[in-house]
């Protein structure tokens, strides 16, 4: 005899409930077994120190007990050190920039690279400015600069009679020059250690020439102002990270740069006499916006972090190549010849303090020694240009502010220390990370 429909439904529901109870009992047994394993593991941890392998599986990242100040390398935050052997189940805890684990018992020749900085925009900008390193694949800098030169001298045209009386013309000359620059720099990270950049500068120059003693009268000054603007010398650079910073050694970066004479050359510019000066003041017809010659440089920079301080230093050598010009003399008419601009050697050092993740202050000193230039008119011997050598020394004070995770504001003020140095420099840079 067939069972009623409602009896069949009750039987099906009862079997479903029994299946659910069996599943819950199995799940409870699994939980109890897992809890027992965790309790046994806890007892082992309390009895002996935790291993690196267990640290990876428990916390997801193993942090050695060591002092690890901030550094400035192009990878993301973490440790670049040899990791212990891991199983496939632990792959989620491995950082993509970590090196594979060496075989057990293998000798450890290299020191473990010390801890990467936390996401500190300020420190990242310091390293980019000093060593050309960056974390992002692409970057761009828009910078603005202002430089002021001032020079005053007394010119004597005559002779001294009776060792006490000067007979001739005395003039007081003063030159004030202001240079405004705008520079667009594009950066590219080919690898974690190799970086390239290209710089496109624009300049505006204005120079005021003043002279007292026009016509033999000291109270009759005359003045002329010359303005010029245009493209400067385009340059391309490359930086390679030789050594990564460790607890004992600094970060070492070698850099090179090529410069092309795309700006207005300073050679062959004629001088004209200012009206009313009676020959006492002559000024150039135009101002240069470039060096006029091809150039190359190579340098080595070192950087070490002593949290919260960053110490850096660099040495650079600048080579200018000889070049022929159709006119190298300021006198009217073309005077073809060859120019050899003096090479230069530069060194500097400084330190920066990271006030917080978004701001820092820096102090540095730089000095450039420029060799004497020489020219050779066509068919003649080389002649050295007296006074063309220079000693340029600057003290720089800077501050960095992180406006966002991608944009920063870097400001610098430089003070000249020698006669060949500019009186002051002011720079504003806006580095952007894509």
C-alpha positions in Angstrom: 0.0 0.0 0.0 1.5 3.4 -1.0 2.3 5.9 1.7 0.5 9.2 1.8 2.1 12.2 0.1 2.6 14.1 3.4 4.4 11.1 4.9 6.8 11.0 2.0 7.6 14.7 2.4 8.3 14.2 6.1 10.6 11.3 5.4 12.6 13.4 2.8 12.9 16.3 5.2 14.1 14.0 8.0 16.8 12.6 5.7 18.0 16.1 4.8 18.2 17.1 8.4 20.2 14.0 9.2 22.6 14.8 6.3 23.1 18.4 7.6 23.7 17.1 11.2 26.4 14.7 9.8 28.1 17.5 7.9 28.1 19.7 11.0 29.5 16.9 13.1 32.3 16.3 10.5 33.0 20.0 10.4 33.2 20.2 14.2 35.6 17.3 14.3 37.8 19.1 11.7 37.7 22.3 13.8 38.7 20.4 16.9 41.6 18.7 15.1 42.8 22.1 13.8 42.5 23.6 17.2 44.6 20.8 18.7 47.3 21.4 16.0 47.3 25.1 16.8 47.7 24.5 20.5 50.6 22.1 19.9 52.2 24.7 17.6 51.8 27.4 20.2 53.5 25.2 22.8 56.4 24.7 20.4 56.7 28.4 19.7 56.9 29.1 23.4 59.5 26.4 23.9 61.9 27.5 21.1 62.4 30.7 18.8 60.3 31.0 15.7 61.9 30.0 12.5 62.0 32.1 9.3 59.8 29.5 7.5 57.1 29.7 10.2 57.3 33.5 10.2 56.5 33.5 6.5 53.4 31.3 7.0 52.2 33.0 10.2 52.8 36.7 9.5 53.3 36.8 5.7 56.6 38.7 6.0 59.7 38.0 8.0 61.5 41.0 9.5 64.9 40.4 11.0 65.8 42.0 14.3 68.0 44.7 13.0 68.2 48.5 12.6 67.0 49.4 9.1 66.9 53.1 8.4 65.3 54.5 5.3 67.0 54.3 2.0 66.1 55.4 -1.5 66.0 52.6 -4.0 63.6 52.3 -7.0 61.7 49.3 -5.8 58.6 49.2 -3.5 58.9 48.8 0.2 60.2 45.6 1.7 63.4 43.6 2.1 65.6 42.5 -0.7 67.3 39.6 1.1 67.7 35.9 0.7 64.4 34.2 1.7 64.2 30.7 3.1 62.9 27.8 1.2 59.1 28.0 0.7 56.5 25.7 -0.4 54.0 26.5 -3.3 51.4 27.3 -0.7 53.6 30.1 0.7 54.0 31.9 -2.7 51.5 34.5 -1.7 53.9 35.8 0.9 56.9 36.2 -1.4 57.6 39.8 -2.7 58.1 40.0 -6.4 61.4 41.9 -6.1 63.0 39.4 -3.7 65.8 37.2 -4.9 65.2 33.4 -5.0 66.4 31.5 -1.9 69.9 30.1 -2.2 70.4 26.4 -1.5 70.7 25.5 2.1 74.3 25.7 3.3 75.4 28.0 0.4 77.8 30.7 1.3 76.4 34.2 1.8 78.8 36.5 0.0 76.7 39.7 -0.3 75.3 41.6 2.6 71.5 41.6 2.8 70.3 44.9 1.3 68.8 46.9 4.0 65.2 47.8 4.4 63.5 49.8 1.7 61.9 53.0 2.9 58.3 53.2 3.7 56.3 55.3 1.2 58.2 58.5 1.9 57.7 61.0 -0.9 60.2 63.4 0.7 63.1 60.9 0.8 62.2 59.6 -2.7 62.6 63.1 -4.1 65.9 63.6 -2.3 67.3 60.5 -4.0 65.9 61.4 -7.4 67.5 64.8 -7.2 70.9 63.5 -6.0 71.2 60.2 -7.9 68.6 60.3 -10.6 66.7 57.2 -9.3 63.0 56.8 -9.3 60.4 54.1 -8.3 57.9 54.7 -11.1 58.5 53.6 -14.7 58.0 57.1 -16.1 58.4 60.5 -14.6 58.5 64.2 -15.5 60.1 67.3 -13.9 59.1 70.8 -14.6 61.6 73.2 -13.0 62.0 77.0 -12.8 65.1 78.8 -11.9 66.5 82.3 -11.3 70.1 83.3 -11.1 71.6 86.7 -10.4 75.1 87.9 -11.2 76.5 91.3 -10.1 79.9 92.6 -10.9 81.5 96.1 -10.4 84.9 97.2 -11.3 87.0 100.3 -11.8 88.8 100.8 -15.1 91.9 102.9 -15.4 93.0 104.1 -18.8 96.2 106.2 -18.3 99.4 106.3 -16.3 100.7 107.2 -12.9 102.9 110.3 -12.7 105.4 110.9 -9.9 104.1 107.7 -8.2 101.1 109.7 -6.9 99.1 111.4 -9.7 97.1 109.4 -12.2 96.7 111.0 -15.6 94.0 109.5 -17.8 90.4 108.3 -17.7 88.8 106.6 -14.7 85.5 104.8 -15.2 83.3 102.7 -12.9 81.7 99.7 -14.7 78.8 97.7 -13.3 77.1 94.6 -14.8 73.9 93.1 -13.4 72.7 89.9 -15.1 69.5 88.0 -14.4 68.8 84.6 -15.9 65.4 82.9 -15.8 65.2 79.2 -16.8 62.4 76.8 -17.4 63.4 73.1 -17.8 61.3 70.1 -18.8 62.9 66.8 -18.0 61.4 63.4 -18.9 62.6 60.3 -17.0 62.4 56.6 -17.8 63.3 53.6 -15.7 64.5 50.8 -18.1 65.2 48.4 -15.2 65.4 48.6 -11.4 69.0 49.8 -11.8 69.1 51.7 -15.1 67.6 55.1 -15.7 67.4 57.5 -18.6 66.4 61.2 -18.8 66.2 64.0 -21.4 66.2 67.7 -20.6 64.8 70.6 -22.7 65.7 74.0 -21.3 64.5 77.5 -22.2 66.2 80.7 -21.0 65.5 84.3 -20.7 68.4 86.6 -20.0 68.6 90.3 -19.3 71.8 92.1 -18.6 72.2 95.8 -17.6 75.6 97.5 -18.4 76.4 100.7 -16.5 79.4 102.9 -16.7 80.4 106.0 -14.9 82.9 108.5 -16.2 81.4 109.0 -19.7 83.2 111.8 -21.5 85.8 112.0 -18.7 83.2 113.0 -16.0 82.7 110.6 -13.2 79.2 112.0 -12.5 77.9 111.2 -16.0 76.8 107.6 -16.0 75.5 105.7 -19.1 73.5 102.5 -19.2 72.4 99.9 -21.7 70.2 96.8 -21.3 70.3 93.7 -23.5 67.6 91.0 -23.5 67.7 87.5 -25.0 65.5 84.4 -24.9 65.5 81.1 -26.6 66.3 77.4 -26.4 69.2 76.3 -24.2 71.5 73.3 -24.7 69.5 70.0 -24.9 71.0 67.1 -22.9 70.5 63.4 -22.4 71.6 61.5 -19.3 71.8 57.9 -18.0 72.3 56.6 -14.4 73.2 53.1 -13.3 73.0 51.8 -9.8 76.3 50.0 -9.1 75.7 49.0 -5.5 72.6 48.9 -3.4 72.7 50.3 0.1 73.4 47.9 3.0 73.9 48.4 6.7 77.6 49.0 6.0 78.0 50.5 2.5 76.2 53.4 0.7 74.2 53.4 -2.4 76.5 54.0 -5.4 75.3 55.4 -8.7 77.4 56.2 -11.8 75.9 58.7 -14.2 76.8 60.2 -17.6 75.4 63.0 -19.7 75.7 64.3 -23.3 75.0 67.9 -24.1 74.3 69.3 -27.6 74.8 73.0 -28.6 71.2 73.8 -29.5 71.3 77.2 -27.8 72.7 80.5 -29.1 76.5 80.3 -29.1 78.6 83.0 -27.3 81.2 83.2 -30.0 81.3 85.7 -32.9 79.0 88.2 -31.2 79.9 91.7 -32.2 80.2 94.5 -29.6 78.7 97.9 -30.3 79.5 101.3 -28.6 76.7 102.7 -26.5 75.5 106.1 -27.8 76.7 108.9 -25.5 79.4 107.0 -23.8 82.2 108.4 -26.0 83.8 105.0 -26.3 83.6 104.3 -22.6 81.0 101.5 -22.8 80.6 98.7 -25.3 78.0 96.0 -25.1 77.3 92.8 -27.1 74.6 92.9 -29.7 73.0 89.8 -28.2 73.4 87.3 -25.3 74.2 83.6 -25.5 71.7 81.0 -24.3 74.1 78.0 -24.7 77.7 77.0 -24.5 78.2 76.6 -28.3 80.1 73.3 -28.0 79.4 69.6 -27.5 79.9 68.3 -24.0 79.9 65.1 -22.0 80.2 64.4 -18.3 80.6 61.4 -16.0 80.1 61.2 -12.3 79.9 59.0 -9.2 77.5 59.7 -6.4 77.1 58.0 -3.0 74.2 58.1 -0.6 73.8 56.6 2.9 70.8 56.7 5.2 71.2 57.3 8.9 67.5 57.5 9.8 66.2 60.2 9.8 69.2 61.7 8.1 70.4 61.1 4.5 74.1 61.8 3.7 75.2 62.2 0.1 78.2 63.2 -2.0 79.3 63.3 -5.6 82.2 63.9 -8.0 81.8 64.8 -11.6 84.1 65.5 -14.6 82.9 67.7 -17.5 84.5 67.5 -20.9 84.0 70.1 -23.6 85.0 69.2 -27.1 86.8 71.6 -29.5 84.7 73.0 -32.3 85.2 75.2 -35.4 83.2 78.5 -35.8 82.9 80.9 -38.7 83.5 83.8 -36.4 85.1 83.7 -32.9 86.1 87.4 -32.5 83.9 90.2 -31.2 85.3 92.7 -33.7 83.3 93.5 -36.9 83.8 91.0 -39.7 84.1 87.2 -39.7 87.2 85.8 -38.0 87.0 81.9 -38.5 88.8 79.8 -36.0 88.6 76.9 -33.4 87.5 77.1 -29.8 88.5 74.9 -26.9 86.3 75.6 -23.9 88.0 74.5 -20.6 87.0 71.3 -18.9 85.6 71.3 -15.4 85.8 69.2 -12.2 83.0 69.4 -9.6 82.6 67.9 -6.2 80.0 68.3 -3.5 78.4 66.9 -0.4 75.4 67.4 1.8 72.8 66.0 4.1 69.0 66.0 4.3 66.6 65.4 7.2 63.2 63.8 6.6 60.9 65.7 8.9 58.0 63.4 8.1 56.7 61.3 5.2 55.8 64.4 3.2 58.6 67.0 3.9 62.3 67.3 4.3 65.1 69.9 4.5 68.5 69.7 3.0 71.9 71.5 3.1 74.7 71.0 0.6 78.0 72.4 -0.7 79.3 72.2 -4.3 82.4 73.6 -6.0 83.3 73.5 -9.7 86.8 74.2 -10.9 86.8 75.3 -14.6 89.9 75.2 -16.7 91.1 78.0 -18.9 89.7 78.3 -22.4 91.7 79.0 -25.6 91.0 80.0 -29.2 92.9 79.7 -32.4 92.3 82.0 -35.3 92.6 80.4 -38.7 96.3 80.1 -39.7 97.5 81.1 -36.2 98.6 79.4 -32.9 96.4 78.7 -29.9 95.9 81.6 -27.5 94.7 81.3 -24.0 91.9 83.5 -22.9 93.0 85.3 -19.7 90.4 85.2 -17.0 88.4 82.3 -18.5 89.2 79.9 -15.7 86.8 80.0 -12.8 86.1 78.7 -9.3 82.4 78.5 -8.6 81.4 77.5 -5.0 77.8 77.5 -3.7 76.0 76.7 -0.5 72.5 75.3 -1.1 69.6 75.2 1.2 66.5 73.2 0.2 63.1 72.0 1.3 60.8 69.3 -0.2 57.1 69.0 0.2 54.9 66.1 -0.9 51.8 67.6 -2.5 50.4 64.1 -3.3 51.6 60.5 -3.9 52.6 61.5 -7.4 53.5 65.2 -7.2 56.1 67.0 -5.0 57.5 70.5 -4.6 61.2 70.8 -4.3 62.7 74.3 -3.5 66.4 75.4 -3.3 68.2 78.6 -2.6 71.9 78.9 -3.4 74.4 81.5 -2.1 77.6 82.2 -4.0 80.9 82.0 -2.1 83.5 83.1 -4.7 83.9 86.0 -7.2 83.1 83.6 -10.1 79.9 82.3 -8.4 76.4 83.8 -8.9 75.3 86.0 -6.1 72.2 83.9 -5.6 70.2 81.2 -7.2 66.6 80.1 -6.6 65.0 76.9 -7.9 61.6 75.4 -7.9 61.0 71.9 -9.2 57.8 69.9 -9.6 58.6 66.2 -10.1 55.6 64.0 -11.2 55.5 60.2 -11.1 53.3 58.4 -13.5 
